[in-house]
Structure formats: structure tokens, C-alpha cells
Amino acid sequence: MTTSSKAWFSTADRNFAKAIGRVNAANPFLPERIAAEREALGADFVEAGAAWNTRPPTAESHVNVSAITARCGELIDRAVKASAGGARPTREEAALYEEIAGYWLYQTYAVRFDRVILTALDGRGEGGRVEFFPAFKADVEKCFSVFGAERIEGAEPAHWFACAFQIRRAFHNIFRSLVGSSPSMARLRAEIWQSIFTHDLRRYRRGLFSRLGDFATLITGPSGTGKELVARALALSRYIPYEPKRGGFGRDFAHGFFALNLAALSPTLIESELFGHKRGAFTGALADRAGWMEECPPTGAVFLDEIGETDTGIQVKLLRVLQARTFQPLGGTESRRFEGKVLAATNRDLPGEIRAGRFREDFYYRLCSDQIATPGLRDQLDAAPGDLPTMVTYIAKRLLGGVEAEDFADEAVTWIEKNLGASYAWPGNFRELEQCVRNLILRGEYRPAGPLVRRVADDWNAVIEGGALTAEELMRRYTRIVFDQAGTIEETARRLDLDRRTVKARLQRRDD
Ligand SMILES: Nc1ncnc2c1ncn2[C@@H]1O[C@H](COP(=O)(O)OP(=O)(O)OP(=O)(O)O)[C@@H](O)[C@H]1O
């Protein structure tokens, strides 16, 4: 296309831009994202062998992203020239151009964003300051100069910058905390992404970004599966406005997560920690103190861990926070406002708790509009056995540091496979794996709370071959093995397709 042409884009450009629209809209943790990239590049797409992203792609590190960014850059240059030559875009062309410009701006600054984010997340640097906004602003203005006076809604440089930066932060918060390449882990990452940005990034950028604090998120899943990690990633990935006059973000983006374990504290202490207290509100309250609900900024989040354990009195007060956004400090009479987002987690079956009268239904429905479920470790390893060495290396690196960890991880995986067996149930999930690695470092062995599965399996073979068991005994011993792996009567009943009373009766009968 030349500057004298009336059309901005050729048919091929148009198809490319439509595919970029799909890339922008796709959840980056799902296969749909890679499919959209493939569609954009056609024969130039380089197969990377993965159905979904397993690390944050950047234009420098990912050949397809690089090729798409370069092509977007060419189209932007062409549109700028066409516009200077007097060609006006159609409505459709303007919308396609917005997709291309958005992609190009984001990828062009991704590496610079990364440097700031990683430095802050590692506890170095100031998580609120960013120096390159003027360059970004100049690029936004260049990109959108093509529209002359008609500006695209939501294309203010500072807002665009804050959104692009937030997307990058979310990438790192999700990738850095959650190890694993199984489909269930990919789904978990995708769910976290959706909880932050919704399924429509464009709508999010245009207005929803300021509303999502009103949506509470409930994280469910077995113990030790990373529910707190999910909560932290959600809290640290919230939208934070960029303030050009201050030369930085409204607050330090590496903070903003206010966690409280409700199972560990008495109701008075829970109230004091969450809502704060006035001097003299209880013995030991020597001065006024603000709680998490007051400390948490509008762009932060309060995390209520073990929400299934809290008593109904606290539930009523939390319901009020969710509905009216107000609370009262202990010993105080005036109402205060909570401006942040509520995240909660439990490994309990909340509908069951409601039936048993221990959990308020109205509170549950206010909490569960957005639900995220964390998968058990055994399920992940069944789908991706190669994750065991990756996870052990990840844990060992944090405990031992660099080179030593690689060697140790090989030894640890060999020990686990030999002594626990490749199909060990990991009833304590990732937390148990961490415990196992710590024990292997200290003692060279790990003894799970239940019997070692391999030894049980060996005994089992001998018993079966001996042919001396009655059917009843066989069932009783088998139930015991499954219980040792499953950890609870409910889960054992589910796996054996029995009712829980039968399981309990079999477990209670004494061994001969
Ligand atoms: N997928 C994962 N990747 C990396 N670390 C993980 C993962 N899942 C869990 N962990 C680690 O396992 C430990 C337990 O995680 P966490 O406390 O978040 O679990 P939880 O689901 O909240 O458990 P509980 O229900 O007992 O509170 C933590 O040290 C956490 O860092």
C-alpha cells in the first residue's frame, strides 16, 4: 500500500490484524493463544512443541512473538504514512489498527517492564517508580496520531501504560509462584488470569479495571496445593494507576497482600486483626490500632485463609464488608470503609458446611461469584510425570541455591521413585513434597505419615500370592491402603465407590 492509496490495509493485512485481535483477546495460558499466533503468522509460524505457554514470551525470547511484533511495527509505519498522505481509516480499519498498536506497544516495552517488575519482586528497587513512561507516551502518541483529533476511548497514555504493565506483572506473579506443566496447572493459571482480567481484555481496559474490587474470589482445593500462592498472585496483579506527575505508580506494586489465617486465631483476635481496635477494647489493647481492612489500599486485597473454619459471628461481619463495604473497629462505634478486594480460601466443602449449619448461605453466595480450584499434586503428576524433577529442583534451589540443587534433585527423584514408588499419592500435596525434600537434604530419607507405599505393595503381592486371605480381609486391607493414600474417609469412600460408613467400619476392625 502506498501513501496515495485510500485504504490503510490490504486484505492480507486485514486478516493479520483480525488474528492479532484474537491473540490479544485470548487467555495467554490456554492453547487458544498459540492457535491465534499460528493463525496470524500462517506459514511463518515456528512450532515450539507446546500447546500452551509455559513461560512468559517476549519479543526477544520467542520467535513467533518477535515476528508478529515486527509485522505490527510495519503496519503502524504504513498507517502513519497513509494518514499523513490524507487517507482516513474506515471504522473497521480503526478497530483493527487499535489491536495492532496495542500488541506492538505491549511487546515493545515488555523487556523494560520485566526489568522493573523482577527487581521489585526480588525485594530490590522501588516497586512504585518507572522511568521510561515519557518514551512510552511518545510511542502511544505516535501510534494514535493517525486518528487526528478523534481519540480512542481508553487510549490515554498513562492508562494504557498501567494496563500493559499490569498484564506483565500478572504474567510474572502467576509464573513465578506456580510450578507445573500439567493441563490442570495450565487451567489454574488460565483461571487466575481470567479472575484478574475477565474474559474480555478490551472491556476490562475500557472500564472494568476499576470495578473488579467488588468481586470477591473464593479459592478451593485440598490442603497444600498452593491456595495462598494463588491469592498472592491475584492480590499483587491488581490494576494500579500510573501517575505521570509523580513519575510512578500510585503505590508500590510489590505490596498490597494482607493475609490472615482465620483458623489460627480466636474470634476477638480475628476481629482485631481485620477491623482494628480502639484502646481498651480488650485486655492488652493499649492503643488504637488499624486492622487489615483499613490498611489495605483500594488496589490491594485482604486474604481470608481457612474461611471454612470461622464462626458465624465473624461471617456476619464479613458479609457486611462484602455487601456494604463497611466495618467497625473493636470497641469503636463509627463505621469505616473497606476499599480493597476480598479473597478467601478453604479446603472444606462449603456447601456441606452450609448443610451442617456451620456456614451461612448468604455469606457463601456473596463469596463464590468467582471461584478458582487448585488441583492435587497426584493428579498433576499423573498427567505430567516429568513435573516431579522440575518441582524437586525448584524446591531444592530455594533451599540449597544454584548448582548444588541440580545434583541433589537427581538424587532426590531417584530416592523418591525407589522408595515411595512412582505412583505415591502425595496426600499432603506440594507441601508434603517440600517436606520430603527437606528430609532428604537433612537425613537422606523421608518417612511419610502413612506406611511407605512401595513396602505395602510388596507385602500385598506376597499376601495375594499366598492365597490365604478371606474376601472380607482382602477388602479390609485394601481399604486401609487406599485410606493411607487418600488421607480422609470421604476421599477413600469416593475412590472405592463405597459409602463412608462402610469405609469407617472396615478401618475400625482390628488387624489380626
Ligand atoms: N504449584 C506450586 N508451585 C510451587 N509451590 C507450590 C505449589 N503449590 C504449593 N506450593 C507450595 O506449597 C506450600 C503450601 O502451599 P499453600 O500454603 O499455598 O497451600 P494451601 O493450599 O493454602 O494449603 P492449606 O489449605 O493447608 O492452607 C507452600 O510452601 C507453597 O509455596
PDBQT file of the ligand as one rigid body, heavy atoms in Angstrom, charges set to zero:
ROOT
HETATM    1  N1  LIG A 601       2.155 -25.354  42.217  1.00  0.00    +0.000 N 
HETATM    2  C1  LIG A 601       3.023 -24.940  43.164  1.00  0.00    +0.000 A 
HETATM    3  N2  LIG A 601       4.196 -24.416  42.794  1.00  0.00    +0.000 NA
HETATM    4  C2  LIG A 601       5.087 -24.006  43.730  1.00  0.00    +0.000 A 
HETATM    5  N3  LIG A 601       4.906 -24.097  45.054  1.00  0.00    +0.000 NA
HETATM    6  C3  LIG A 601       3.763 -24.606  45.473  1.00  0.00    +0.000 A 
HETATM    7  C4  LIG A 601       2.748 -25.041  44.559  1.00  0.00    +0.000 A 
HETATM    8  N4  LIG A 601       1.700 -25.477  45.274  1.00  0.00    +0.000 NA
HETATM    9  C5  LIG A 601       2.032 -25.318  46.556  1.00  0.00    +0.000 A 
HETATM   10  N5  LIG A 601       3.261 -24.798  46.700  1.00  0.00    +0.000 N 
HETATM   11  C6  LIG A 601       3.981 -24.552  47.974  1.00  0.00    +0.000 C 
HETATM   12  O1  LIG A 601       3.435 -25.500  48.894  1.00  0.00    +0.000 OA
HETATM   13  C7  LIG A 601       3.286 -24.910  50.182  1.00  0.00    +0.000 C 
HETATM   14  C8  LIG A 601       1.819 -24.938  50.572  1.00  0.00    +0.000 C 
HETATM   15  O2  LIG A 601       1.112 -24.006  49.754  1.00  0.00    +0.000 OA
HETATM   16  P1  LIG A 601      -0.084 -23.128  50.329  1.00  0.00    +0.000 P 
HETATM   17  O3  LIG A 601       0.183 -22.733  51.755  1.00  0.00    +0.000 OA
HETATM   18  O4  LIG A 601      -0.373 -22.058  49.353  1.00  0.00    +0.000 OA
HETATM   19  O5  LIG A 601      -1.211 -24.254  50.305  1.00  0.00    +0.000 OA
HETATM   20  P2  LIG A 601      -2.728 -24.160  50.694  1.00  0.00    +0.000 P 
HETATM   21  O6  LIG A 601      -3.470 -24.794  49.581  1.00  0.00    +0.000 OA
HETATM   22  O7  LIG A 601      -3.057 -22.738  51.049  1.00  0.00    +0.000 OA
HETATM   23  O8  LIG A 601      -2.803 -25.104  51.951  1.00  0.00    +0.000 OA
HETATM   24  P3  LIG A 601      -3.804 -25.086  53.233  1.00  0.00    +0.000 P 
HETATM   25  O9  LIG A 601      -5.178 -25.444  52.741  1.00  0.00    +0.000 OA
HETATM   26  O10 LIG A 601      -3.239 -26.134  54.121  1.00  0.00    +0.000 OA
HETATM   27  O11 LIG A 601      -3.712 -23.692  53.807  1.00  0.00    +0.000 OA
HETATM   28  C9  LIG A 601       3.850 -23.518  50.103  1.00  0.00    +0.000 C 
HETATM   29  O12 LIG A 601       5.193 -23.541  50.536  1.00  0.00    +0.000 OA
HETATM   30  C10 LIG A 601       3.775 -23.199  48.632  1.00  0.00    +0.000 C 
HETATM   31  O13 LIG A 601       4.779 -22.292  48.289  1.00  0.00    +0.000 OA
ENDROOT
TORSDOF 0
